[in-house]
Amino acid sequence: MKVASDKPFEIVYSLFNHEFLGILFESFAVQLDEKGRLSFAYQNISYQNAREFEERLDDTDLELIKLMDSMQQEAIVKKYNVKNNKPKEFLRKVFDKEHSIQSHKEVQKLIEAKLEITRAKILEKIQQKRLFEMGNDGNPVWKEIAVMPEKASVLFHFRRNEENTHYFPTIKYQGEKIEWQYKGSYLICNQPAWLVVDAMLVSFEKAVDGKKLLPFLSKKFIVIPRKVEDSYYRKFVTQLVASFDVYAKGFEIKVARDNPEPVLYLGELQGNPSVDMFGKKISADEEEKMVFDLRFKYGDYSFKADQVKPTNVELEKIGDEYIFYKVVRDLKKESFYGNYLKENGLSVRTGRQSMPKREAYEWIINHRPELDDLGIKIQQTANEKGKNYFIGAAKITVRINEKIDWFDVEAVVTFGDFEISFQKFRKLLLKGKSEIELPNKEIGIIPKSWFVNYGEIFSFIEEEQNEDGNFKLKKHHIALAQELEKGNLLKLGLSERLNKLKDFSTIDDYPLSNFFKGTLRPYQKAGYNWMRFLNEYNFGGCLADDMGLGKTVQTLALLAMEKERSEGTTSLLVMPTSLIYNWELEARKFTPKLKILIYTGTQRIKDCSQFGRYDLVLTSYGITRLDIDILKEFYFNYIILDESQAIKNPDSIISKAVVQLKSNHKLILTGTPVENGTMDLWSQINFINRGLLGGQAAFKKQFLLPIEKKNDKDKILKLNAMIKPFILRRLKSQVATDLPEKVINVKYSTMTPDQEQAYEEVKNYFREKIIDEASLPGKSQKSLTLLRGLTQLRQMANHPKMADENYKGDSGKLEDISHMVKSTVSEGHKVLIFSQFVRHLSIVKSFLNEEKIPFAYLDGATVDRQKQVASFQENPDIKVFLISLKAGGVGLNLTKAEYVFLLDPWWNPAVEAQAIDRAHRIGQKNKVIIYKFITRNSVEEKIMALQERKMALAGELISTEESFIKSLNQEDIAALLD
């Protein structure tokens, strides 16, 4: 009967019993009479016509209708009815019990499984919908079934007597017992159980299996005879006790709810092969592996970590009595322990893990404090060789004291309470032995890191001991001693410092010295206060303000106070050579009372005793590297590194030199603390606060790789939290609100025909070369080829003459640059022109000479830097300043410029920002307009797009050419060379 959708109606659901498929559901629209009651006018709804009744349909209705459609006989047989029989006939054959064949049985199982899953989905969604039993005449609203909103509970009863055991379930809803047996109740679904009783549809807690209730619909209880009792109890009742609530008479159920006690069992991996797959003998260290196995103890019971069950039941029979021990496990806590071990390199949550013996014991030694704190016990299992390994704390302490002609080496090695003879230990280490027998006959494993850190330096120690009983190390091995010091021997209580820092929520306002002649802006005064705070608590710091915010003047204010408070002390300021003159000028201006020594030049007096006559020594990184033996002999008050990115590579000579300098305090200044990658940060922080970020290898594993390879936001946040107290970084946009506006424009240039032809030839050459090398092993050659190709393409995008001196054509970019330079100069404006290619500047220089436009010029070979700066700043006739990126990206104050031209895009936007900040800084009164020149349809445009996508790490972790190329995949390379 048709239902009018423009008149009142209601959506209902009806269940009926199909002769083959069991209980199915259908959806209906039922017309309402004038009193709002369900009438006898109804219409079946399918998903196809449901939209006619969308006024009363919600998303759940649409899902229900779709599910119900999928369980109708036509839909069910469609997949299996290959002969296209009528659905009823097909089902009759499949469900024929008398003439059933194996293939029919398999199809029957598949159909029943699908229907069971669909019923469970429907019943979960049918809450708050109207559900009916269908009448025999097809009336969909014959009898309404109330869907009960809460879940019922089932209690399984066992009554054991002398002859048998009676077993039956009882059901309660909201605490009231439901009479459900012998009342025409029936199950709609088994997995999980949904039961219709007295026109109510009931679901159950703990996902009860309907098959456990089915026998009792028409049976009061089940009898378990004594002869099968033991087997029945062990196979069936233990499972029931584990999963559900059970009430028993005649046997006991003991329930334990203890906290899990994690135990990490350690044993040797049995059956290790002595030869590899090629028949080569495996060394002892490679051959022997250890196995970690995590278990959880609950009282007297122990469970493997990979056997994850909410409860475990053990059955014990004493005489004629049965006792069920039910252990309720705390899976949340178990998961916590398992996850902790996994995060720390031990994946034992889902099974055992093996690793080489030395690595296994090194893991224990490294993590033992945390394991003890968490209550994770380590227990060794018996092994065939009868060895018992030491699994306590192992420690090595080495002190190197300088004598006249050598170093004294003192070393203490301990395994727990046992101190080992260093002479014996050293011999084992040099022989590569990984085991050492302790006085209690336990075997100690020498950590792999000790071999890495001390192997070389111990090999140079002389055999004979001196009169003090110490070993001697010749002085020319100082570099090795430095490495050892950097990695292990600086005893800084960093954890205590960090804990102490938490107690300070604000920084005091410190007075300025009378020796400081100047005025600090509010944010500069805050920077001064921060440095004084670090001084007070003996911390090193990194002042990382944006270029142009006055790091120099803040530092001079600090040094002025140091002269007042600590008269007679000397501080050392190390910087690039090009900045020495600027520092001297600024110091004379703001701190005229400071006695300053310029320690540079070939005529310098190489004698550290002279330093004591000065308040401040200014020197360069180059001189520091050359004269480290002199500088390290003097104990400075402050050591300050300007443009400290110079020590970003911890393995460089200058980095190894500056860590030898001695002082009360350390400070670094930089506008770009991170240039190439995260390791830059480690090197500089390790200089000012040794050990704060751990060792170099540990830092790489814990931070560098997760941040740079996986863009792990949690690691970035953790790293920022660790360094935050020791780095002060303010952006111009945050503090220098009085700076004029900065406008950045991108000027797209089009290649000339000659230029485009030259560009395509280079591109095709390198594309073919890279394809040819794609099959070669290793990455270094391919990376080098790609780097060469990209560099040449970038030169072609600027001007092909940069790569080919015989090129006679022109350049689209040069035409645009020439036009804009002439226009800017004619209007009386001053412009800075930056390029990272000196050849490009030479081409522009030729144009300026032809046009008779005077200019200042600065690259790495320029001797009179300050003269060039002064002529641009003070001479009104000089409107143009050509500057190479490396020579002029830092240390220049060029506030007379109103325009900045960036001739070629740079890999590191932070360095680009530094160039812009030569003009956009404190003292600038005019709007600064920046033009970035990009050649269309060239590698420049594509590199910028790739950088945006690949280098978007939080903060400023930007890569250079080499690391950028390492990050490229085949698709990226194809895009660049397309």
PyMOL commands that set and color helices and strands:
alter all, ss='L'
color gray80, all
select helices_A, chain A and resi 50-56+59-70+73-78+87-94+102-125+205-207+210-212+214-217+226-243+284-287+331-343+357-374+422-430+448-459+475-489+494-501+522-536+551-565+577-590+608-613+621-626+628-631+644-647+653-658+678-688+696-710+713-726+732-735+753-773+780-798+800-802+812-826+838-850+865-874+885-888+909-916+939-950+961-966+970-976
alter helices_A, ss='H'
color red, helices_A
select strands_A, chain A and resi 9-18+22-32+38-45+131-133+143-147+153-160+164-173+176-178+186-189+194-197+200-203+222-225+245-249+252-256+261-268+289-298+301-304+311-318+321-328+353-356+377-380+394-402+406-415+418-420+435-437+443-445+471-474+541-543+571-575+596-598+616-620+635-642+662-669+727-728+742-749+831-835+855-858+880-884+899-902+928-935
alter strands_A, ss='S'
color yellow, strands_A
deselect
rebuild
show_as cartoon
